[in-house]
Amino acid sequence: MAGAATPSRSAAPSSRPVRVVLRVRLFLPSEATSAAVLCVSLLNSHLGGEVTVQFMGQHTSRGEHYKLDALFSQEDNINQIFDWGVSTVIPGIFEGVNATVFAYGATGSGKTYMMQEVQERGDKIALLADKTENLRF
């Protein structure tokens, strides 16, 4: 898996009502020192299309394949995720369209960390303001 230079996500978000996006978190310090192995691998990616990933269990050779709309690697940052998926729903909310961004994952998978990554820099509102400054009401 590589960073933003690889086609691991569609060129533009799909117009489907629900998009599924995966962000692989960085290893925790304890994982990095214990020679942990990344359990997600990119199987294929079609520019402008779906991404297929494989999850390998730590104690099994059985892999599970999933099709996603986008895959963000450990090197991708919150701004890249925001630009690709979240900023596209903002104009619609000012036109009465409902929108939800939902973070899901196991305990310790990085949901809170991802949200705090923006808050700690103090630019959560600035990100939204930057993305909406050209909207007309």
N, C-alpha and C positions, 0 to 999 in steps of 0.2 A: 504494500500500500504506500502510495506516495502522497505528497502534498497537493496543493491546489493546481499545480501544472498538469496533472494527469486527468484524463476524462473519467473520473470516478463519480461523476454526477452529470445530470442532464445540463445542457447549455442554459436552459431556462426552466424554472419550475413548471410542473404540469398544471393543467387547468382542472384536474380531477378534484373532487370535493375533499378528499383525504390524501395527504402525502405522507409517506413513511420515510424517515430520514434516520440514519445511524451515525452517531459520533463516537469514535473509539477514544476512550480516555487514555491519558498518560498513565504509565505504571506508577503506583505508589512507591515511596522510597523502599519500603520493605519488600515489595515485589521486584524492584529493580536489582536489589542486592541478592535476591534469592534465585536469580536466573530464570524468572518467570518467562513463559512463552506466550506470544500473542495468539489468541484463539480465533481471530477473525481474519479471513483472507478473501481478497477480491477475486472472484472467479471470472467474471466478464463485465464489460461495461460498453454500452453503445451510446455514442454521443447523441444526446437528445432523447435517449431511451432509458430503459430500466437498468439497474445495477444488480448483479447477482453476487451474493456473498455466501461464504461457508463458515459455519461455526463448528469448531472441533472441541469436544469435551476434554477436560484435563485427564480423565481416567478412562477414556474410551476412544476407539478409533472411528466411531460412528460420527459422521458429519451431517449437519443439517444445512440445507440450502434455502435462502430466502431472497426474494426479489424486492428491491427497495427503489425509491425514487432518487436517493442520494446517499453517498457514503462520505463522511468527513473523517480524515485520519487524525492521528495524534498531533500532527504538525499544524493542522488547520485551527484557526482561532475563531473566537466568538463573532468577530466582524464578518468573516466569510460566511458563517452559518446564517447570520442575520441578513446579509445581502442576498443570499440565495433563496432563503425560504420565508423568513419572517417579514421582511420589508415588502414583499409582494402582496401581503394581505392587508397592509395598513391603509392604502387608498380606499379599499372597499368598506372599511368600518366607518368612514366618513360619509358613505353613501347608503348606510343602513344595512350593510351586509354583516352578518355575524361571522366572527373569526375566533379561533382558539389555537393557541400553541401549547401543546401538551408534552411535558417531559416525563418519560417513563423509564424505569430501570430498577434493578436490584439495589438493595442497600449497599452503599459504597461504590456505586457505578459512575458517580460524577455529576448527577443532576444538580445538586445544590452548588457544587464547585463551579459548574458552567454558568449558573446564574450569578453567583458571587464574583466571578471573574470580571463581569461588567460592573457590578455595583461597587466593588473595591476600587476601581479606577475612577469612580464618580461620574461616569459618562453614560449611564443607562438612559437618562432623559436626553442627553446630548445626542446619542445615537438615533433616538426616535425623532428628535427635532431636525437633525441633519437629513434624515430620510423623508421628512414630510414638509420641508420648507418650501417646496415648489407647488404644493397642493393648493387649489383654490376652493373656497367654501361658498 
